[in-house]
Amino acid sequence: RLQSCVRCRSLPRHRSTRKIWLHLRRKDFKRARCLQFSRDPSVRRTWFQNFELSIFNGANSIDVQDIARPDASYDIVICNHVIEHVPDHRRALRELGRILSAHCFLFLSVPDPARRARTEDWGRPDPSRHHHFREFGADLAELLKQELPDLSIVEVRAIDDTTGDPDLAYILTRNRTWFRRVRSLPFTLRVHAERPFAA
């Protein structure tokens, strides 16, 4: 049941994610360098000082499993509904953490991980399942802790106001201020890891 907006074509997951972003103090993004994997109407490029968009097979296509950028190149990294499409999702997660600075956060989501307990990985892109290599389960949080051991991890659950559909996002950071800010969001939250902070 996908109910897209007749005006902007957004899906429930876009609208619930947008609600989270609108509580994250956009004015504080004005000095941030942002990299977004895949188009997502949840954010606007004008919110950030620098904004780079990677589209698969596009002019600026960046392999999320091997990101050709130096360490700590970006303050905000957005990766929504991407890592289920790549062969080596563990390597992709490590790369996302590597390019993230200590100033802001990584915003990550996958399709409905709360629907199943364990991740199912069939090892190839399945055309009948949107060319996914896998469907993530509730064990995604443990995977994030394994592959990104220096990042604090907060799970945020938001509801689409139009359909009532819930969606989960994970916000990962090395920054104490942003960790506290995420923990104060007016949504259902679960802290999966609180690490020593760089700032």
TIRO-2110 file (N, C-alpha, C; in Angstrom, 1 decimal):
// TIRO-2110
0.8, -1.2, 0.0, N, 1, A
0.0, 0.0, 0.0, CA, 1, A
0.9, 1.2, 0.0, C, 1, A
1.2, 1.7, -1.2, N, 2, A
2.0, 2.9, -1.3, CA, 2, A
1.2, 4.1, -1.7, C, 2, A
1.0, 5.1, -0.8, N, 3, A
0.2, 6.2, -1.1, CA, 3, A
1.1, 7.4, -1.3, C, 3, A
1.3, 7.7, -2.6, N, 4, A
2.1, 8.9, -2.9, CA, 4, A
1.3, 10.1, -3.0, C, 4, A
1.9, 11.2, -2.7, N, 5, A
1.2, 12.5, -2.7, CA, 5, A
1.0, 12.9, -4.2, C, 5, A
-0.2, 13.4, -4.5, N, 6, A
-0.5, 13.7, -5.9, CA, 6, A
0.2, 15.0, -6.3, C, 6, A
0.7, 15.8, -5.4, N, 7, A
1.4, 17.0, -5.7, CA, 7, A
2.9, 16.8, -5.9, C, 7, A
3.5, 16.2, -4.8, N, 8, A
5.0, 16.1, -4.8, CA, 8, A
5.4, 14.7, -5.1, C, 8, A
4.5, 13.7, -5.1, N, 9, A
4.8, 12.3, -5.4, CA, 9, A
5.6, 11.7, -4.2, C, 9, A
5.6, 12.3, -3.1, N, 10, A
6.3, 11.7, -1.9, CA, 10, A
5.5, 10.5, -1.4, C, 10, A
6.3, 9.5, -0.8, N, 11, A
5.7, 8.3, -0.3, CA, 11, A
5.6, 8.5, 1.3, C, 11, A
4.9, 7.6, 1.9, N, 12, A
4.8, 7.7, 3.4, CA, 12, A
6.2, 7.8, 4.1, C, 12, A
7.2, 7.0, 3.6, N, 13, A
8.5, 7.0, 4.2, CA, 13, A
9.2, 8.4, 4.1, C, 13, A
8.9, 9.0, 2.9, N, 14, A
9.5, 10.4, 2.7, CA, 14, A
8.9, 11.4, 3.7, C, 14, A
7.6, 11.3, 3.9, N, 15, A
6.9, 12.2, 4.8, CA, 15, A
7.3, 12.0, 6.2, C, 15, A
7.4, 10.8, 6.7, N, 16, A
7.8, 10.6, 8.1, CA, 16, A
9.2, 11.0, 8.3, C, 16, A
10.1, 10.7, 7.3, N, 17, A
11.5, 11.1, 7.4, CA, 17, A
11.6, 12.6, 7.5, C, 17, A
10.8, 13.3, 6.6, N, 18, A
10.8, 14.8, 6.6, CA, 18, A
10.4, 15.3, 8.0, C, 18, A
9.5, 14.7, 8.7, N, 19, A
9.1, 15.2, 10.0, CA, 19, A
10.3, 15.2, 10.9, C, 19, A
11.2, 14.1, 10.8, N, 20, A
12.4, 14.1, 11.7, CA, 20, A
13.3, 15.2, 11.3, C, 20, A
13.5, 15.4, 10.0, N, 21, A
14.5, 16.5, 9.6, CA, 21, A
14.0, 17.8, 10.0, C, 21, A
12.7, 18.1, 10.0, N, 22, A
12.2, 19.4, 10.4, CA, 22, A
12.4, 19.7, 11.9, C, 22, A
12.7, 18.7, 12.7, N, 23, A
13.0, 18.9, 14.1, CA, 23, A
14.5, 18.9, 14.4, C, 23, A
15.3, 18.8, 13.4, N, 24, A
16.7, 18.7, 13.6, CA, 24, A
17.4, 20.1, 13.4, C, 24, A
16.7, 21.2, 13.5, N, 25, A
17.2, 22.5, 13.4, CA, 25, A
18.0, 22.8, 12.2, C, 25, A
17.3, 23.0, 11.1, N, 26, A
17.9, 23.2, 9.8, CA, 26, A
18.9, 24.4, 9.8, C, 26, A
18.7, 25.4, 10.6, N, 27, A
19.6, 26.5, 10.6, CA, 27, A
21.0, 26.1, 11.0, C, 27, A
21.1, 25.0, 11.7, N, 28, A
22.5, 24.5, 12.1, CA, 28, A
23.2, 23.7, 10.9, C, 28, A
22.5, 23.5, 9.8, N, 29, A
23.1, 22.8, 8.7, CA, 29, A
23.8, 23.8, 7.8, C, 29, A
23.7, 25.1, 8.0, N, 30, A
24.2, 26.1, 7.0, CA, 30, A
25.7, 26.0, 6.8, C, 30, A
26.4, 25.5, 7.7, N, 31, A
27.9, 25.3, 7.5, CA, 31, A
28.3, 23.9, 7.2, C, 31, A
27.3, 23.0, 7.0, N, 32, A
27.5, 21.6, 6.9, CA, 32, A
27.8, 21.2, 5.4, C, 32, A
28.7, 20.3, 5.3, N, 33, A
29.0, 19.6, 4.0, CA, 33, A
28.2, 18.3, 4.0, C, 33, A
27.3, 18.2, 3.0, N, 34, A
26.3, 17.1, 3.0, CA, 34, A
26.5, 16.2, 1.7, C, 34, A
26.5, 14.9, 1.9, N, 35, A
26.5, 14.0, 0.8, CA, 35, A
25.2, 13.1, 1.0, C, 35, A
24.4, 13.1, -0.1, N, 36, A
23.2, 12.2, -0.1, CA, 36, A
23.3, 11.2, -1.2, C, 36, A
23.0, 9.9, -0.8, N, 37, A
23.0, 8.8, -1.8, CA, 37, A
21.5, 8.7, -2.2, C, 37, A
21.3, 8.8, -3.5, N, 38, A
20.0, 8.6, -4.1, CA, 38, A
19.0, 9.8, -3.8, C, 38, A
18.2, 10.0, -4.7, N, 39, A
17.2, 11.1, -4.5, CA, 39, A
16.3, 10.8, -3.4, C, 39, A
16.0, 11.8, -2.6, N, 40, A
15.0, 11.7, -1.5, CA, 40, A
14.5, 13.1, -1.2, C, 40, A
13.2, 13.2, -1.3, N, 41, A
12.6, 14.6, -1.1, CA, 41, A
12.5, 15.0, 0.3, C, 41, A
13.0, 14.2, 1.3, N, 42, A
12.9, 14.5, 2.7, CA, 42, A
13.8, 15.8, 3.0, C, 42, A
14.8, 16.0, 2.3, N, 43, A
15.7, 17.2, 2.5, CA, 43, A
15.8, 18.1, 1.3, C, 43, A
16.2, 19.3, 1.5, N, 44, A
16.5, 20.2, 0.4, CA, 44, A
17.9, 20.6, 0.4, C, 44, A
18.5, 20.7, -0.8, N, 45, A
19.9, 21.0, -0.9, CA, 45, A
20.3, 22.4, -0.4, C, 45, A
19.3, 23.3, -0.4, N, 46, A
19.5, 24.6, 0.1, CA, 46, A
19.7, 24.7, 1.6, C, 46, A
19.4, 23.7, 2.3, N, 47, A
19.6, 23.7, 3.8, CA, 47, A
21.1, 23.6, 4.1, C, 47, A
22.0, 23.2, 3.2, N, 48, A
23.4, 22.9, 3.5, CA, 48, A
24.3, 23.9, 2.8, C, 48, A
25.5, 24.1, 3.4, N, 49, A
26.5, 25.0, 2.8, CA, 49, A
27.0, 24.3, 1.5, C, 49, A
27.3, 23.0, 1.5, N, 50, A
27.7, 22.3, 0.3, CA, 50, A
26.8, 21.0, 0.3, C, 50, A
26.3, 20.7, -0.9, N, 51, A
25.5, 19.5, -1.1, CA, 51, A
25.9, 18.8, -2.3, C, 51, A
26.1, 17.5, -2.1, N, 52, A
26.5, 16.6, -3.2, CA, 52, A
25.5, 15.4, -3.3, C, 52, A
25.0, 15.1, -4.4, N, 53, A
24.1, 14.1, -4.6, CA, 53, A
24.6, 13.0, -5.5, C, 53, A
24.6, 11.7, -5.0, N, 54, A
25.1, 10.6, -5.8, CA, 54, A
23.8, 9.8, -6.3, C, 54, A
23.7, 9.7, -7.6, N, 55, A
22.6, 8.9, -8.2, CA, 55, A
23.2, 7.7, -8.9, C, 55, A
22.8, 6.5, -8.6, N, 56, A
23.3, 5.3, -9.2, CA, 56, A
23.3, 5.4, -10.7, C, 56, A
24.4, 5.2, -11.3, N, 57, A
24.6, 5.2, -12.8, CA, 57, A
24.4, 6.6, -13.4, C, 57, A
24.4, 7.7, -12.5, N, 58, A
24.2, 9.0, -12.9, CA, 58, A
25.6, 9.7, -13.2, C, 58, A
25.6, 11.0, -13.5, N, 59, A
26.8, 11.7, -13.7, CA, 59, A
27.7, 11.7, -12.5, C, 59, A
27.2, 11.8, -11.3, N, 60, A
27.9, 11.7, -10.1, CA, 60, A
27.6, 10.5, -9.3, C, 60, A
27.9, 9.3, -9.9, N, 61, A
27.6, 8.1, -9.2, CA, 61, A
28.8, 7.6, -8.4, C, 61, A
28.5, 7.6, -7.1, N, 62, A
29.6, 7.2, -6.1, CA, 62, A
29.2, 5.8, -5.6, C, 62, A
30.2, 4.9, -5.6, N, 63, A
30.0, 3.5, -5.1, CA, 63, A
30.0, 3.6, -3.6, C, 63, A
28.9, 3.3, -3.0, N, 64, A
28.8, 3.5, -1.5, CA, 64, A
29.7, 2.4, -0.8, C, 64, A
30.1, 1.4, -1.5, N, 65, A
31.0, 0.4, -1.0, CA, 65, A
32.5, 0.8, -1.1, C, 65, A
32.7, 1.8, -1.9, N, 66, A
34.1, 2.3, -2.1, CA, 66, A
34.1, 3.8, -2.4, C, 66, A
33.8, 4.6, -1.4, N, 67, A
33.6, 6.0, -1.6, CA, 67, A
34.9, 6.7, -1.9, C, 67, A
35.1, 7.3, -3.0, N, 68, A
36.3, 7.9, -3.4, CA, 68, A
36.4, 9.3, -2.9, C, 68, A
36.4, 9.4, -1.6, N, 69, A
36.5, 10.7, -0.8, CA, 69, A
37.4, 10.5, 0.4, C, 69, A
38.1, 11.5, 0.8, N, 70, A
39.0, 11.4, 2.0, CA, 70, A
38.1, 11.1, 3.3, C, 70, A
38.8, 10.7, 4.3, N, 71, A
38.2, 10.5, 5.6, CA, 71, A
37.6, 11.8, 6.1, C, 71, A
36.4, 11.7, 6.7, N, 72, A
35.8, 12.9, 7.4, CA, 72, A
35.5, 14.0, 6.4, C, 72, A
35.1, 13.6, 5.1, N, 73, A
34.8, 14.6, 4.1, CA, 73, A
33.5, 15.4, 4.3, C, 73, A
32.6, 14.8, 5.0, N, 74, A
31.2, 15.3, 5.1, CA, 74, A
30.8, 15.4, 6.5, C, 74, A
30.0, 16.4, 6.8, N, 75, A
29.4, 16.6, 8.2, CA, 75, A
28.1, 15.8, 8.3, C, 75, A
27.3, 15.8, 7.2, N, 76, A
26.1, 15.1, 7.2, CA, 76, A
26.1, 14.1, 6.0, C, 76, A
25.8, 12.9, 6.3, N, 77, A
25.7, 11.8, 5.2, CA, 77, A
24.3, 11.2, 5.3, C, 77, A
23.6, 11.2, 4.1, N, 78, A
22.2, 10.7, 4.1, CA, 78, A
22.2, 9.5, 3.2, C, 78, A
21.8, 8.4, 3.7, N, 79, A
21.7, 7.1, 3.0, CA, 79, A
20.4, 6.4, 3.3, C, 79, A
19.4, 6.7, 2.5, N, 80, A
18.1, 6.2, 2.7, CA, 80, A
17.7, 5.2, 1.6, C, 80, A
17.4, 4.0, 2.0, N, 81, A
17.0, 2.9, 1.1, CA, 81, A
18.0, 2.7, 0.0, C, 81, A
19.3, 2.5, 0.4, N, 82, A
20.4, 2.2, -0.5, CA, 82, A
21.1, 0.9, -0.2, C, 82, A
21.4, 0.7, 1.1, N, 83, A
22.3, -0.4, 1.4, CA, 83, A
21.7, -1.8, 1.1, C, 83, A
20.4, -1.9, 1.0, N, 84, A
19.8, -3.1, 0.6, CA, 84, A
20.0, -3.5, -0.9, C, 84, A
20.5, -2.5, -1.6, N, 85, A
20.7, -2.7, -3.1, CA, 85, A
22.2, -3.0, -3.4, C, 85, A
23.1, -3.1, -2.4, N, 86, A
24.5, -3.3, -2.8, CA, 86, A
25.0, -4.7, -2.3, C, 86, A
25.9, -5.3, -3.0, N, 87, A
26.4, -6.6, -2.6, CA, 87, A
27.0, -6.7, -1.2, C, 87, A
27.8, -5.7, -0.9, N, 88, A
28.6, -5.8, 0.4, CA, 88, A
28.1, -4.6, 1.3, C, 88, A
27.0, -4.8, 2.0, N, 89, A
26.4, -3.8, 2.9, CA, 89, A
27.3, -3.5, 4.1, C, 89, A
28.1, -4.5, 4.5, N, 90, A
28.9, -4.2, 5.7, CA, 90, A
30.1, -3.2, 5.3, C, 90, A
30.6, -3.4, 4.1, N, 91, A
31.6, -2.5, 3.6, CA, 91, A
31.1, -1.1, 3.4, C, 91, A
29.8, -1.1, 2.9, N, 92, A
29.2, 0.2, 2.6, CA, 92, A
29.0, 1.0, 4.0, C, 92, A
28.6, 0.3, 5.0, N, 93, A
28.4, 0.9, 6.3, CA, 93, A
29.8, 1.5, 6.8, C, 93, A
30.8, 0.7, 6.7, N, 94, A
32.1, 1.2, 7.1, CA, 94, A
32.6, 2.4, 6.3, C, 94, A
32.3, 2.4, 5.0, N, 95, A
32.6, 3.6, 4.2, CA, 95, A
31.8, 4.8, 4.6, C, 95, A
30.6, 4.6, 4.9, N, 96, A
29.7, 5.8, 5.4, CA, 96, A
30.3, 6.3, 6.7, C, 96, A
30.7, 5.5, 7.6, N, 97, A
31.3, 6.0, 8.8, CA, 97, A
32.7, 6.6, 8.6, C, 97, A
33.4, 6.1, 7.6, N, 98, A
34.8, 6.7, 7.4, CA, 98, A
34.7, 8.1, 6.9, C, 98, A
33.7, 8.4, 6.0, N, 99, A
33.7, 9.8, 5.4, CA, 99, A
32.9, 10.8, 6.3, C, 99, A
32.4, 10.3, 7.4, N, 100, A
31.6, 11.2, 8.3, CA, 100, A
32.5, 11.9, 9.3, C, 100, A
32.4, 13.2, 9.3, N, 101, A
33.2, 14.0, 10.3, CA, 101, A
32.6, 13.9, 11.7, C, 101, A
33.3, 14.5, 12.6, N, 102, A
32.8, 14.5, 14.0, CA, 102, A
31.8, 15.7, 14.3, C, 102, A
31.4, 16.4, 13.3, N, 103, A
30.6, 17.6, 13.5, CA, 103, A
29.1, 17.3, 13.6, C, 103, A
28.6, 16.4, 12.7, N, 104, A
27.1, 16.2, 12.7, CA, 104, A
26.8, 14.7, 12.8, C, 104, A
26.2, 14.1, 11.7, N, 105, A
25.6, 12.8, 11.8, CA, 105, A
25.4, 12.1, 10.5, C, 105, A
25.3, 10.8, 10.6, N, 106, A
24.8, 9.9, 9.4, CA, 106, A
23.3, 9.6, 9.7, C, 106, A
22.5, 9.8, 8.6, N, 107, A
21.1, 9.5, 8.6, CA, 107, A
20.9, 8.4, 7.7, C, 107, A
20.4, 7.2, 8.3, N, 108, A
20.4, 6.0, 7.6, CA, 108, A
19.0, 5.4, 7.7, C, 108, A
18.4, 4.8, 6.6, N, 109, A
17.2, 4.1, 6.7, CA, 109, A
17.2, 3.0, 5.7, C, 109, A
16.4, 1.9, 6.0, N, 110, A
16.2, 0.8, 5.0, CA, 110, A
14.7, 0.5, 5.1, C, 110, A
14.1, -0.3, 4.1, N, 111, A
12.7, -0.6, 4.2, CA, 111, A
12.3, -1.4, 5.4, C, 111, A
11.5, -0.8, 6.2, N, 112, A
10.7, -1.5, 7.2, CA, 112, A
11.5, -2.6, 8.0, C, 112, A
12.6, -2.3, 8.7, N, 113, A
13.3, -3.3, 9.4, CA, 113, A
12.6, -3.9, 10.6, C, 113, A
11.5, -3.2, 11.1, N, 114, A
10.8, -3.7, 12.2, CA, 114, A
9.8, -4.9, 11.9, C, 114, A
9.7, -5.1, 10.6, N, 115, A
8.7, -6.1, 10.1, CA, 115, A
9.2, -7.6, 10.4, C, 115, A
10.5, -7.8, 10.5, N, 116, A
11.0, -9.1, 10.6, CA, 116, A
12.1, -9.1, 11.7, C, 116, A
12.3, -10.2, 12.4, N, 117, A
13.3, -10.2, 13.4, CA, 117, A
14.7, -10.3, 12.9, C, 117, A
15.0, -11.0, 11.8, N, 118, A
16.3, -11.2, 11.3, CA, 118, A
16.4, -10.8, 9.9, C, 118, A
17.6, -10.3, 9.5, N, 119, A
17.8, -10.0, 8.1, CA, 119, A
17.9, -11.2, 7.2, C, 119, A
17.3, -11.1, 6.1, N, 120, A
17.3, -12.2, 5.1, CA, 120, A
18.1, -11.7, 3.9, C, 120, A
19.2, -12.4, 3.6, N, 121, A
20.1, -12.0, 2.5, CA, 121, A
20.1, -13.2, 1.5, C, 121, A
19.7, -12.9, 0.2, N, 122, A
19.7, -13.9, -0.8, CA, 122, A
20.9, -13.7, -1.8, C, 122, A
21.8, -12.7, -1.6, N, 123, A
23.0, -12.7, -2.3, CA, 123, A
23.0, -12.2, -3.7, C, 123, A
21.9, -11.7, -4.2, N, 124, A
21.8, -11.3, -5.6, CA, 124, A
20.7, -10.3, -5.7, C, 124, A
20.7, -9.4, -6.7, N, 125, A
19.5, -8.5, -6.8, CA, 125, A
18.3, -9.2, -7.3, C, 125, A
17.2, -9.2, -6.6, N, 126, A
16.0, -9.9, -7.0, CA, 126, A
15.0, -8.9, -7.6, C, 126, A
14.8, -9.1, -8.9, N, 127, A
13.8, -8.1, -9.6, CA, 127, A
12.4, -8.1, -9.0, C, 127, A
12.0, -9.2, -8.4, N, 128, A
10.7, -9.3, -7.8, CA, 128, A
10.6, -8.6, -6.5, C, 128, A
11.8, -8.2, -5.9, N, 129, A
11.9, -7.5, -4.7, CA, 129, A
12.6, -6.2, -4.8, C, 129, A
12.3, -5.4, -5.8, N, 130, A
12.9, -4.1, -6.1, CA, 130, A
14.4, -4.2, -6.3, C, 130, A
14.9, -5.3, -6.8, N, 131, A
16.3, -5.5, -7.0, CA, 131, A
17.1, -5.4, -5.7, C, 131, A
16.5, -5.7, -4.6, N, 132, A
17.2, -5.8, -3.3, CA, 132, A
18.1, -7.1, -3.2, C, 132, A
19.2, -7.0, -2.6, N, 133, A
20.0, -8.1, -2.2, CA, 133, A
19.5, -8.8, -0.9, C, 133, A
18.8, -8.0, -0.1, N, 134, A
18.4, -8.4, 1.2, CA, 134, A
17.3, -7.6, 1.7, C, 134, A
16.6, -8.2, 2.7, N, 135, A
15.6, -7.4, 3.5, CA, 135, A
16.1, -7.4, 5.0, C, 135, A
16.4, -6.2, 5.5, N, 136, A
16.9, -6.0, 6.8, CA, 136, A
15.8, -6.3, 7.8, C, 136, A
16.2, -6.8, 9.0, N, 137, A
15.3, -7.0, 10.1, CA, 137, A
15.7, -6.2, 11.3, C, 137, A
15.1, -6.5, 12.4, N, 138, A
15.3, -5.7, 13.6, CA, 138, A
16.8, -5.9, 14.1, C, 138, A
17.5, -6.9, 13.6, N, 139, A
18.9, -7.1, 13.9, CA, 139, A
19.8, -6.0, 13.3, C, 139, A
19.3, -5.1, 12.5, N, 140, A
20.1, -4.1, 11.8, CA, 140, A
20.8, -3.3, 12.9, C, 140, A
20.2, -3.0, 14.0, N, 141, A
20.9, -2.2, 15.0, CA, 141, A
22.2, -2.9, 15.5, C, 141, A
22.1, -4.2, 15.7, N, 142, A
23.3, -5.0, 16.0, CA, 142, A
24.4, -4.9, 15.0, C, 142, A
24.0, -4.9, 13.7, N, 143, A
24.9, -4.8, 12.6, CA, 143, A
25.6, -3.4, 12.6, C, 143, A
24.8, -2.4, 12.9, N, 144, A
25.4, -1.0, 12.9, CA, 144, A
26.4, -0.9, 14.0, C, 144, A
26.1, -1.5, 15.2, N, 145, A
27.1, -1.5, 16.3, CA, 145, A
28.4, -2.3, 16.0, C, 145, A
28.2, -3.3, 15.2, N, 146, A
29.4, -4.1, 14.8, CA, 146, A
30.3, -3.3, 13.8, C, 146, A
29.7, -2.8, 12.8, N, 147, A
30.4, -2.2, 11.7, CA, 147, A
30.8, -0.7, 12.0, C, 147, A
30.1, -0.1, 12.9, N, 148, A
30.4, 1.3, 13.2, CA, 148, A
30.6, 1.5, 14.7, C, 148, A
31.7, 0.9, 15.3, N, 149, A
31.8, 0.8, 16.7, CA, 149, A
32.1, 2.1, 17.4, C, 149, A
32.5, 3.1, 16.7, N, 150, A
32.8, 4.4, 17.3, CA, 150, A
31.7, 5.4, 17.2, C, 150, A
30.5, 5.0, 16.7, N, 151, A
29.4, 5.9, 16.5, CA, 151, A
28.3, 5.6, 17.5, C, 151, A
27.7, 6.7, 18.1, N, 152, A
26.5, 6.5, 18.9, CA, 152, A
25.3, 6.4, 18.0, C, 152, A
24.4, 5.5, 18.4, N, 153, A
23.3, 5.2, 17.5, CA, 153, A
21.9, 5.4, 18.2, C, 153, A
21.1, 6.1, 17.5, N, 154, A
19.7, 6.3, 18.0, CA, 154, A
18.7, 5.9, 16.9, C, 154, A
17.8, 5.1, 17.3, N, 155, A
16.7, 4.7, 16.4, CA, 155, A
15.5, 5.7, 16.6, C, 155, A
15.0, 6.2, 15.5, N, 156, A
13.9, 7.2, 15.6, CA, 156, A
12.7, 6.6, 14.8, C, 156, A
11.6, 6.6, 15.5, N, 157, A
10.3, 6.0, 14.9, CA, 157, A
9.4, 7.2, 14.7, C, 157, A
9.0, 7.4, 13.4, N, 158, A
8.1, 8.5, 13.1, CA, 158, A
6.9, 7.9, 12.4, C, 158, A
5.8, 8.6, 12.4, N, 159, A
4.5, 8.2, 11.8, CA, 159, A
4.1, 9.2, 10.7, C, 159, A
3.8, 8.6, 9.5, N, 160, A
3.3, 9.5, 8.4, CA, 160, A
1.9, 9.9, 8.8, C, 160, A
1.6, 11.2, 8.8, N, 161, A
0.3, 11.8, 9.2, CA, 161, A
-0.8, 11.4, 8.2, C, 161, A
-0.5, 11.1, 7.0, N, 162, A
-1.5, 10.8, 6.0, CA, 162, A
-2.0, 9.4, 6.1, C, 162, A
-1.1, 8.5, 6.2, N, 163, A
-1.5, 7.0, 6.2, CA, 163, A
-1.4, 6.4, 7.6, C, 163, A
-0.7, 7.0, 8.5, N, 164, A
-0.5, 6.4, 9.8, CA, 164, A
0.5, 5.3, 9.8, C, 164, A
1.3, 5.2, 8.7, N, 165, A
2.3, 4.2, 8.6, CA, 165, A
3.6, 4.6, 9.4, C, 165, A
4.1, 3.7, 10.2, N, 166, A
5.4, 4.0, 10.9, CA, 166, A
6.6, 3.8, 10.0, C, 166, A
7.7, 4.5, 10.4, N, 167, A
8.9, 4.3, 9.7, CA, 167, A
10.1, 4.5, 10.7, C, 167, A
11.1, 3.8, 10.5, N, 168, A
12.3, 3.9, 11.3, CA, 168, A
13.5, 4.5, 10.6, C, 168, A
14.2, 5.3, 11.3, N, 169, A
15.5, 5.9, 10.8, CA, 169, A
16.5, 5.7, 11.9, C, 169, A
17.8, 5.6, 11.5, N, 170, A
18.9, 5.5, 12.4, CA, 170, A
19.7, 6.8, 12.3, C, 170, A
20.0, 7.5, 13.4, N, 171, A
20.9, 8.6, 13.3, CA, 171, A
22.1, 8.2, 14.1, C, 171, A
23.3, 8.3, 13.5, N, 172, A
24.6, 7.9, 14.1, CA, 172, A
25.5, 9.1, 14.1, C, 172, A
26.2, 9.3, 15.3, N, 173, A
27.0, 10.5, 15.4, CA, 173, A
28.2, 10.2, 16.3, C, 173, A
29.2, 11.0, 16.1, N, 174, A
30.4, 11.1, 17.1, CA, 174, A
30.3, 12.4, 17.9, C, 174, A
29.3, 13.1, 17.8, N, 175, A
29.2, 14.5, 18.4, CA, 175, A
28.2, 14.5, 19.5, C, 175, A
28.7, 14.9, 20.7, N, 176, A
27.8, 14.9, 21.9, CA, 176, A
26.6, 15.8, 21.8, C, 176, A
26.8, 17.0, 21.2, N, 177, A
25.7, 17.9, 21.0, CA, 177, A
24.6, 17.3, 20.2, C, 177, A
25.0, 16.7, 19.0, N, 178, A
24.0, 16.2, 18.2, CA, 178, A
23.3, 14.9, 18.8, C, 178, A
24.1, 14.2, 19.5, N, 179, A
23.5, 13.0, 20.2, CA, 179, A
22.4, 13.5, 21.2, C, 179, A
22.7, 14.5, 22.0, N, 180, A
21.7, 15.0, 22.9, CA, 180, A
20.5, 15.6, 22.2, C, 180, A
20.7, 16.2, 21.1, N, 181, A
19.6, 16.8, 20.3, CA, 181, A
18.7, 15.7, 19.7, C, 181, A
19.3, 14.7, 19.2, N, 182, A
18.5, 13.6, 18.7, CA, 182, A
17.7, 12.9, 19.8, C, 182, A
18.3, 12.8, 20.9, N, 183, A
17.6, 12.2, 22.0, CA, 183, A
16.4, 13.0, 22.5, C, 183, A
16.4, 14.3, 22.2, N, 184, A
15.3, 15.2, 22.6, CA, 184, A
14.2, 15.3, 21.6, C, 184, A
14.4, 14.6, 20.4, N, 185, A
13.3, 14.6, 19.4, CA, 185, A
12.0, 14.1, 19.9, C, 185, A
10.9, 14.7, 19.4, N, 186, A
9.6, 14.3, 19.9, CA, 186, A
9.0, 13.1, 19.2, C, 186, A
9.8, 12.0, 19.2, N, 187, A
9.4, 10.8, 18.5, CA, 187, A
9.7, 9.6, 19.5, C, 187, A
9.3, 8.4, 19.1, N, 188, A
9.7, 7.3, 19.8, CA, 188, A
11.1, 7.0, 19.5, C, 188, A
11.9, 6.9, 20.5, N, 189, A
13.4, 6.7, 20.4, CA, 189, A
13.9, 5.5, 21.1, C, 189, A
15.0, 4.9, 20.5, N, 190, A
15.7, 3.9, 21.2, CA, 190, A
17.2, 4.1, 21.0, C, 190, A
17.9, 4.2, 22.1, N, 191, A
19.4, 4.3, 22.0, CA, 191, A
20.0, 2.9, 21.9, C, 191, A
20.7, 2.7, 20.8, N, 192, A
21.3, 1.4, 20.7, CA, 192, A
22.8, 1.4, 21.1, C, 192, A
23.4, 2.6, 21.1, N, 193, A
24.8, 2.7, 21.5, CA, 193, A
25.1, 4.1, 21.8, C, 193, A
25.8, 4.3, 22.9, N, 194, A
26.3, 5.6, 23.3, CA, 194, A
27.9, 5.5, 23.5, C, 194, A
28.6, 6.0, 22.6, N, 195, A
30.1, 5.9, 22.6, CA, 195, A
30.7, 7.1, 23.2, C, 195, A
32.0, 7.0, 23.5, N, 196, A
32.8, 8.2, 23.8, CA, 196, A
32.7, 9.2, 22.7, C, 196, A
32.6, 10.5, 23.0, N, 197, A
32.3, 11.5, 22.0, CA, 197, A
33.6, 12.2, 21.6, C, 197, A
33.7, 12.5, 20.3, N, 198, A
34.8, 13.3, 19.8, CA, 198, A
34.6, 14.8, 20.1, C, 198, A
33.4, 15.2, 20.2, N, 199, A
33.1, 16.7, 20.4, CA, 199, A
31.8, 16.8, 21.2, C, 199, A
END
